[in-house]
Amino acid sequence: VTAAGETGRLCVGLISGTSADGIDAALVRIAAAAPRVELIAFESSPYPPHVRDELMALYDPAASNAVARLCSLNVVVGDLFASAALGVCRQAGIAADQVWVIGSHGQTVWHQPATDPLLPLSVPSTLQIGEPAVIAERTGAPVVADFRTADMAAGGQGAPLVPYFDWAVLRDPARTRAVQNIGGIGNVTCLPAGGDLASVRAFDTGPGNMVIDALVTLLTGGAQTYDRDGRLATGGRVDGDLLERLLREPYFETAPPKTTGREEFGMPYARRLMEGYGLAAGSLAPEGGATEAERARVRNLIATATALTARSIADAYRRWLPAIDEAIVSGGGSRNPVLMAMLADLLAPVPVLTLDALGIDGRAKEAMAFALMAHDALMGCPTNVPGATGARRAVPLGKLVPPGRRADPLA
Amino acid sequence: VTAAGETGRLCVGLISGTSADGIDAALVRIAAAAPRVELIAFESSPYPPHVRDELMALYDPAASNAVARLCSLNVVVGDLFASAALGVCRQAGIAADQVWVIGSHGQTVWHQPATDPLLPLSVPSTLQIGEPAVIAERTGAPVVADFRTADMAAGGQGAPLVPYFDWAVLRDPARTRAVQNIGGIGNVTCLPAGGDLASVRAFDTGPGNMVIDALVTLLTGGAQTYDRDGRLATGGRVDGDLLERLLREPYFETAPPKTTGREEFGMPYARRLMEGYGLAAGSLAPEGGATEAERARVRNLIATATALTARSIADAYRRWLPAIDEAIVSGGGSRNPVLMAMLADLLAPVPVLTLDALGIDGRAKEAMAFALMAHDALMGCPTNVPGATGARRAVPLGKLVPPGRRADPLA
């Protein structure tokens, strides 16, 4: 076993999100003492298009030969995850067999935290592929994989899991922190000052960038897919009446734990919002020839959608969190200065920092989290957060695949 | 850890075969010394019909929502496996948390040892369901599951795996043994006298009961599904010309390692055989009114099919095995006295024993094998047999799921 003392153990974390863009790999050094996880290398590898197409095909309820295709895809994706692990080691000049453990989230192909009444025999369940035995074989490292099933077996929703990382790495003995991620969806982890794992709460605050992104995509006819640097929102004015109406959405008043997603705040939501505001798709397309009044209206709507994200976050803190001393923001939304300014206004005098400002690369956070969960699982620690997933109790997550080959099993 | 000394560790093995009839559970005591595995209790639980229907539905290439259904079924089947493990412990009056490890093969829903040229992205792969995290949660025992993937990652066919049990339990320092299972398909494990794991060879010899069963089912119009006690074959005479023709099937001359199945020796094969012999389906049906000549012809055909199994086994030994000192037969075929007599004739003077005569319950063998593989995997032993699967080397098989809860983690 690699000495854990001063230097810590080398671990790799691997994940591909539900959008199935590609695989994030983080090589980290993990120690028992703060800061616990130190990033050594990070690499994001897009899926080859034919693999992504095949993954997307499985979402089609009418896909033929789905079980046979899933069976192959499990190995194909596992092979790509192995390559991602080897790649991030190569980048850092580290031999893969020096890696103490690889934590692989895999690729989610289905996740139903609740029963689907339209399907026979439906039960809460989740399905990740990316065969860890293939990763173990190609890297020679032990692999911990398939983290969500044990939480669900203990009555949880199997998500979110990253709050474990937040608690392990970002908790503070004296300050209560809200760790806010703003991806497509916004989610917060609340870390009470000096609190243990049982004190941690986490839930989705509502839309993150999803509504803004969808509006920008619709209104520019696809010429832009997000509001880069908040440029569109900057020139707009928040429509206060519309904002108050949007905040009446029942999700915001539901008590946590709770999750939301594309079903609620995806493209159909944005389209209704756009049409209700009297705008048509492509209004801001390069060839659209919009009038100045139309352009102003577009900017106002984007500003209002940005305010929706900021307000829903601030409202959620007021409603469901204890008084916080600090908010730490990561995700694409942390790079939108309009959104960040709105959030700072709403939370003042509580300081709003970015995760990057704390020296943690936000892009690598999820992959780092699975490296940490794999490491701590091997140490015998429960790694789910019942206050986030709703599980009956803390349980160890993941299945261990022993290394297929190691030059020296004691190395 | 339960003391392993005199008494051994309590382990449970679970499997459901590809026919998806139901779950076999064996509670065993495993020790380092011979006989290594001692059966304490065995129970076979049929799947509830609606679960079996849903499993079968997944084989339909046109099944809709297959991925969502598989996702749920993984948990539903895991839950039934957990119940089977708890059931066999209850039967023996043993608390589930006294079990040291559960080895769960799971339910195979797809297995393609070779690439399927008709499917995009097809690679050798295998897919077992029956979520082990659910078994660990409900039993409180650690679970080792998903044994076939690591062998395939090491270049093997992922099957057969039971030869590991044969070697561990049935090898002899002085006698070379052929351990012959006669299920639907016949398969043999050759254990050279005093040989190590690398010396073991295993392959499918050809049809076991499959052709006999299919003929009986066809000819009796389903009134009988197998030749109970060899009664039909007893009154028949082997057609030597036909037998020689059948033995020219290329499979028999292919060098091992090799596998065969329903594709080759299933119902279409039996139907061709029946029709080529001038017999019609239902000839021997209760209401068939067959002439005495027809009845004799039916018996001759069944006797010939029985001889095909016996000859293909004996020929395979002569062609591919070293000189054997003993044959040990298990499976349904070991209860067909005509088949056993033919085999004894062909192999004489080599004695032909049954597994049951050695004090090992043949019905429980597969489930016992997965208990043993789980146990030995936790001991750090490779448990695949490269001479059986074609893997590049011996590797540990299975993924370890830690127990979700244990009153005392050191118990």
Contacts between the chains, C-beta under 8 A, distances in Angstrom:
chain1	res1	chain2	res2	distance
A	50	B	120	7.4
A	50	B	121	6.9
A	51	B	121	7.1
A	54	B	120	6.3
A	54	B	121	5.3
A	58	B	67	4.9
A	59	B	67	7.5
A	61	B	64	5.1
A	61	B	65	4.6
A	61	B	68	7.5
A	62	B	64	5.6
A	63	B	66	6.7
A	63	B	67	7.4
A	64	B	61	5.1
A	64	B	62	5.6
A	65	B	61	4.6
A	65	B	119	5.9
A	66	B	63	6.7
A	66	B	66	3.5
A	66	B	67	5.5
A	66	B	70	7.8
A	67	B	58	5.0
A	67	B	59	7.4
A	67	B	63	7.4
A	67	B	66	5.5
A	67	B	70	6.3
A	67	B	109	5.7
A	67	B	110	5.2
A	67	B	127	7.0
A	68	B	61	7.5
A	68	B	110	5.5
A	68	B	112	6.8
A	68	B	116	6.7
A	68	B	119	5.9
A	68	B	122	7.5
A	69	B	119	6.2
A	69	B	120	7.5
A	69	B	121	7.2
A	69	B	122	7.9
A	70	B	66	7.8
A	70	B	67	6.3
A	70	B	70	7.0
A	70	B	110	7.7
A	70	B	127	6.7
A	71	B	109	7.8
A	71	B	110	4.0
A	71	B	111	7.8
A	71	B	112	6.5
A	71	B	125	4.6
A	71	B	126	6.7
A	71	B	127	4.1
A	72	B	112	7.3
A	72	B	116	7.8
A	72	B	119	6.8
A	72	B	121	5.6
A	72	B	122	4.9
A	72	B	123	4.9
A	72	B	125	5.0
A	73	B	121	6.5
A	74	B	125	6.2
A	74	B	127	6.6
A	75	B	123	5.0
A	75	B	124	7.3
A	75	B	125	4.4
A	75	B	152	7.6
A	75	B	153	7.9
A	76	B	121	5.7
A	76	B	123	6.0
A	78	B	153	7.9
A	109	B	67	5.7
A	109	B	71	7.8
A	110	B	67	5.2
A	110	B	68	5.5
A	110	B	70	7.7
A	110	B	71	4.0
A	111	B	71	7.8
A	112	B	68	6.8
A	112	B	71	6.5
A	112	B	72	7.3
A	116	B	68	6.7
A	116	B	72	7.8
A	119	B	65	6.0
A	119	B	68	5.9
A	119	B	69	6.2
A	119	B	72	6.9
A	120	B	50	7.4
A	120	B	54	6.3
A	120	B	69	7.5
A	121	B	50	6.9
A	121	B	51	7.1
A	121	B	54	5.4
A	121	B	69	7.2
A	121	B	72	5.6
A	121	B	73	6.5
A	121	B	76	5.7
A	122	B	68	7.5
A	122	B	69	7.9
A	122	B	72	4.8
A	123	B	72	4.9
A	123	B	75	5.0
A	123	B	76	6.0
A	124	B	75	7.4
A	125	B	71	4.6
A	125	B	72	5.0
A	125	B	74	6.2
A	125	B	75	4.4
A	125	B	131	7.7
A	126	B	71	6.7
A	127	B	67	7.0
A	127	B	70	6.8
A	127	B	71	4.1
A	127	B	74	6.6
A	131	B	125	7.8
A	131	B	149	5.5
A	131	B	153	7.0
A	132	B	399	6.9
A	133	B	146	7.7
A	133	B	149	4.0
A	133	B	150	4.1
A	133	B	152	7.6
A	133	B	153	4.5
A	133	B	399	7.5
A	134	B	149	7.5
A	134	B	153	4.7
A	136	B	150	7.2
A	136	B	153	7.3
A	137	B	150	7.0
A	137	B	153	3.9
A	137	B	154	5.9
A	137	B	395	7.5
A	138	B	153	7.9
A	145	B	399	7.7
A	146	B	133	7.7
A	146	B	399	7.7
A	149	B	131	5.5
A	149	B	133	4.0
A	149	B	134	7.6
A	150	B	133	4.1
A	150	B	136	7.2
A	150	B	137	7.0
A	150	B	401	7.0
A	150	B	404	6.4
A	152	B	75	7.6
A	152	B	133	7.6
A	153	B	75	8.0
A	153	B	78	7.9
A	153	B	131	7.0
A	153	B	133	4.4
A	153	B	134	4.7
A	153	B	136	7.3
A	153	B	137	3.9
A	153	B	138	7.9
A	153	B	404	6.5
A	154	B	137	5.9
A	154	B	404	6.0
A	377	B	402	7.5
A	380	B	402	7.7
A	380	B	409	7.6
A	393	B	405	7.4
A	395	B	137	7.5
A	395	B	404	4.9
A	395	B	405	7.3
A	396	B	402	4.6
A	396	B	404	7.7
A	399	B	132	7.0
A	399	B	133	7.5
A	399	B	145	7.7
A	399	B	146	7.8
A	399	B	399	3.9
A	399	B	400	6.4
A	399	B	401	5.1
A	400	B	399	6.4
A	400	B	400	4.3
A	400	B	401	8.0
A	400	B	402	7.8
A	401	B	150	7.0
A	401	B	399	5.1
A	401	B	400	7.9
A	402	B	377	7.5
A	402	B	380	7.7
A	402	B	396	4.7
A	402	B	400	7.8
A	404	B	150	6.4
A	404	B	153	6.5
A	404	B	154	6.1
A	404	B	395	4.9
A	404	B	396	7.7
A	405	B	393	7.3
A	405	B	395	7.3
A	409	B	380	7.6
